[in-house]
Amino acid sequence: MTPENPVLPLRERKKLRTRQALIDTALELFGEHGFDRVTLDQLCESVEVSKRTFFRTFSSKEDVAAAPTQDLWTAFLEVLENCSPQGRPLVSLYEEVVVEAIGRMPDQGWAERALASRKLAALTPSMDAHGLAFCDRISREAAAVTERRFTLDTAEEGVAALRVRLALDMLVSAFHQALAAWVAQPSGHTRDDLTRRFRAVCAELPGAFAARVEPRGEESAR
């Protein structure tokens, strides 16, 4: 989420504060005790909210635990909805949209929450399953936005739709590679460093298409 906007109505500011409290407390409790050992009742009690309030904000424990990176992809859709393509290649456009979305994440605490969330996901199979479903939904929504707002340089509608999905799949894969490397590094977990890693991975995409393979070792002598 973006930082609280002081012009928002009081009710909306309270919702944002409650949401953030749920995320922070969930990541703390899950990290300390384990995802499966913390019940939804315990989480709600720690934040002093009802389960009804929880379900007005999140759909599940997995949803609140994955919120930091999900917020990033929600911002991705918002940026894509309002950006100008400027004749760029589709993958390059998506790259710039992701970079802007990262930049929209709050300075204070987002990187720490994202790191905690990804480390937790590595130990929690149900979070991976939740993440796959969320990723598929975001990709479908991003494809719909792209096809509604932009025209690709191909006359074949079916080919254009295929290229959109392939470009999105490449973009998502590149981000996941960058995110995994960012999580694994010993320090320096900042938004800027995540952006740097993401750009570095995207720069390797053309090379991945052009790379040729040759037999290795003993196979080359046969």
MARMIPA-229440 format. One line per 8 residues: number of its first residue (from 1); for each residue x, y, z of C-alpha. Coordinates in Angstrom, 2 decimals, decimal comma, m for minus. Each point is the difference from the previous one (the first is absolute). Layout:
# MARMIPA-229440
NUM = X:Y:Z ~ ...
This chain:
# MARMIPA-229440
1 = 0,00:0,00:0,00 ~ 1,05:3,58:m0,44 ~ 0,54:2,11:3,14 ~ m3,09:1,33:1,66 ~ m1,34:3,06:m1,72 ~ m0,97:2,68:2,53 ~ m2,90:1,12:m2,24 ~ m1,68:m3,40:0,26
9 = m3,14:m0,14:2,16 ~ 0,53:m1,10:3,59 ~ m1,70:m3,35:m0,61 ~ 2,38:m0,80:m2,86 ~ 3,04:0,97:2,05 ~ m1,18:m2,30:2,78 ~ m0,42:m2,83:m2,51 ~ 3,55:0,51:m1,25
17 = 1,38:0,02:3,53 ~ m1,90:m3,18:0,87 ~ 1,20:m1,66:m3,18 ~ 3,60:0,90:0,71 ~ m0,29:m1,20:3,60 ~ m1,32:m3,35:m1,22 ~ 2,87:m0,40:m2,46 ~ 2,71:0,98:2,49
25 = m1,42:m2,16:2,78 ~ m0,59:m2,98:m2,28 ~ 3,56:0,03:m1,31 ~ 1,36:0,35:3,52 ~ m2,11:m2,83:1,44 ~ 0,46:m2,31:m2,99 ~ 3,72:0,60:m0,01 ~ 0,34:m0,66:3,71
33 = m2,35:m2,96:0,42 ~ m0,48:m1,38:m3,50 ~ m2,83:0,61:m2,44 ~ m2,04:m3,08:0,93 ~ 0,38:0,50:3,75 ~ m1,68:3,42:0,03 ~ m3,77:m0,08:m0,30 ~ m2,11:2,71:m1,54
41 = m1,61:0,54:3,41 ~ 3,42:0,63:1,55 ~ 0,92:2,46:m2,73 ~ m3,24:1,94:0,35 ~ 0,31:0,05:3,77 ~ 3,54:1,38:m0,24 ~ m1,20:2,87:m2,19 ~ m3,23:0,38:1,97
49 = m2,29:m0,37:m3,00 ~ m2,81:m2,41:m0,75 ~ 0,22:m2,78:m2,57 ~ m2,71:1,86:m1,89 ~ 2,33:3,00:m0,26 ~ 2,82:m2,29:m1,13 ~ m2,09:m1,48:m2,80 ~ m1,02:3,45:m1,19
57 = 3,70:0,55:m0,74 ~ 1,55:m3,41:m0,75 ~ m1,31:m3,31:m1,26 ~ 2,28:m2,28:2,03 ~ 3,16:m0,30:2,09 ~ 1,91:m0,53:m3,25 ~ m1,44:3,22:m1,37 ~ 1,19:2,14:2,90
65 = 3,42:m1,70:0,08 ~ 0,53:0,66:m3,71 ~ m1,30:3,58:0,12 ~ 3,34:1,83:m0,53 ~ 0,68:m1,50:m3,43 ~ m3,70:m0,06:m0,89 ~ m0,09:3,74:0,65 ~ 2,83:0,39:m2,48
73 = m1,94:m1,78:m2,74 ~ m3,13:1,96:0,78 ~ 2,07:3,13:m0,54 ~ 1,27:m1,55:m3,25 ~ m3,56:m0,15:m1,30 ~ m0,64:3,60:1,06 ~ 3,13:1,24:m1,79 ~ m0,80:m2,05:m3,12
81 = m3,48:1,50:m0,09 ~ 1,43:3,53:m0,24 ~ 3,39:m0,30:m1,72 ~ 0,92:1,13:m3,52 ~ 1,50:m2,72:m2,23 ~ 2,12:2,43:m2,08 ~ 0,54:m2,65:m2,66 ~ 2,13:m2,18:2,26
89 = 0,28:m3,78:m0,36 ~ m2,62:m1,70:2,16 ~ 2,44:m1,69:2,39 ~ 1,86:3,31:0,46 ~ m3,28:1,73:0,79 ~ m0,81:m2,60:2,65 ~ 3,50:0,34:1,44 ~ m0,45:3,75:0,47
97 = m3,43:m0,53:1,54 ~ 1,44:m2,43:2,56 ~ 2,81:2,42:0,84 ~ m2,50:2,81:0,59 ~ m2,15:m2,32:2,11 ~ 3,01:m0,85:2,19 ~ 0,65:3,70:0,39 ~ m3,56:0,52:1,24
105 = 0,51:m2,36:2,93 ~ 0,43:1,88:3,30 ~ 3,60:0,69:1,01 ~ m0,68:m0,83:3,63 ~ m0,22:m3,71:0,56 ~ m1,18:m1,37:m3,35 ~ 3,29:m1,68:m0,84 ~ 0,19:m1,58:3,45
113 = m3,56:m1,28:m0,28 ~ 0,60:m1,34:m3,51 ~ 3,12:m1,80:1,18 ~ m1,81:m1,54:2,97 ~ m2,89:m1,03:m2,24 ~ 2,22:m1,74:m2,56 ~ 2,00:m1,81:2,66 ~ m3,26:m1,21:1,52
121 = m1,28:m1,12:m3,41 ~ 3,09:m2,17:m0,45 ~ m1,10:m1,99:3,07 ~ m3,74:0,00:m0,70 ~ m1,34:m2,03:m2,96 ~ m3,47:1,50:0,27 ~ 1,48:3,47:m0,58 ~ 1,60:m1,22:m3,22
129 = m3,34:m1,33:m1,20 ~ m1,69:3,27:0,94 ~ 2,74:1,91:m1,82 ~ m0,47:m1,99:m3,20 ~ m3,73:0,71:m0,01 ~ 0,59:3,70:0,69 ~ 2,66:0,20:m2,72 ~ m2,34:m1,57:m2,55
137 = m2,75:2,48:0,88 ~ 2,34:2,99:m0,28 ~ 1,32:m1,25:m3,35 ~ m3,52:m0,34:m1,37 ~ m0,93:3,48:1,23 ~ 3,21:1,49:m1,43 ~ m0,68:m1,67:m3,34 ~ m3,51:1,46:m0,02
145 = 1,33:3,49:0,74 ~ 2,66:m0,33:m2,70 ~ m2,45:m1,18:m2,64 ~ m2,49:2,73:0,90 ~ 2,47:2,90:0,06 ~ 2,62:m0,88:m2,59 ~ 0,32:m1,24:m3,57 ~ 2,80:m2,44:m0,79
153 = 1,82:0,13:m3,33 ~ m1,69:m3,13:m1,35 ~ m3,24:m0,29:m1,95 ~ m0,85:m3,42:1,39 ~ m2,09:0,26:3,14 ~ 0,84:m3,47:1,24 ~ 3,73:0,60:m0,46 ~ m0,20:3,32:1,84
161 = m1,72:m1,60:3,00 ~ 2,60:m2,79:0,04 ~ 2,86:2,50:m0,07 ~ m1,53:1,93:2,88 ~ m0,17:m3,11:2,19 ~ 3,50:m1,11:m0,99 ~ 1,38:3,45:0,82 ~ m1,78:m0,01:3,36
169 = 1,27:m3,50:0,78 ~ 3,56:1,06:m0,78 ~ m0,39:3,12:2,11 ~ m1,37:m1,96:2,98 ~ 2,72:m2,62:m0,31 ~ 2,68:2,70:m0,11 ~ m1,44:1,64:3,10 ~ m0,10:m3,30:1,90
177 = 3,63:m0,68:m0,89 ~ 0,98:3,47:1,20 ~ m2,09:m0,31:3,15 ~ 1,55:m3,38:0,88 ~ 3,51:1,41:m0,40 ~ m0,95:3,08:2,04 ~ m1,37:m2,15:2,84 ~ 3,12:m2,22:m0,04
185 = 2,50:2,85:0,27 ~ 1,44:0,51:3,51 ~ m0,84:3,71:0,28 ~ m1,07:3,05:m1,96 ~ m3,66:m0,88:m0,26 ~ m1,29:3,29:m1,39 ~ m2,45:0,95:m2,70 ~ 2,85:1,41:m2,08
193 = 1,95:m3,23:0,18 ~ m3,05:m2,02:m1,01 ~ m0,39:2,33:m2,98 ~ 3,67:m0,44:m0,90 ~ m0,28:m3,78:0,10 ~ m3,21:0,06:m2,01 ~ 1,53:2,16:m2,73 ~ 3,05:m2,29:m0,12
201 = m2,20:m3,06:m0,50 ~ m2,07:1,73:m2,69 ~ 3,22:0,91:m1,81 ~ 0,73:m3,73:m0,37 ~ m3,29:m0,81:m1,75 ~ 1,31:0,58:m3,56 ~ 3,03:m2,14:0,78 ~ m2,23:m2,80:1,25
209 = m1,75:m0,09:m3,38 ~ 3,24:0,16:m1,98 ~ 2,00:m2,51:2,08 ~ 1,03:m3,13:m1,92 ~ 0,77:m3,33:1,60 ~ 2,84:m2,41:m0,71 ~ 0,80:m3,44:1,42 ~ 1,84:0,08:3,31
217 = 3,04:m2,05:1,02 ~ 0,00:m3,66:m1,11 ~ m3,03:0,50:m2,25 ~ 2,03:2,32:m2,26 ~ 2,51:m2,77:m0,65 ~ m2,58:m2,59:m1,14
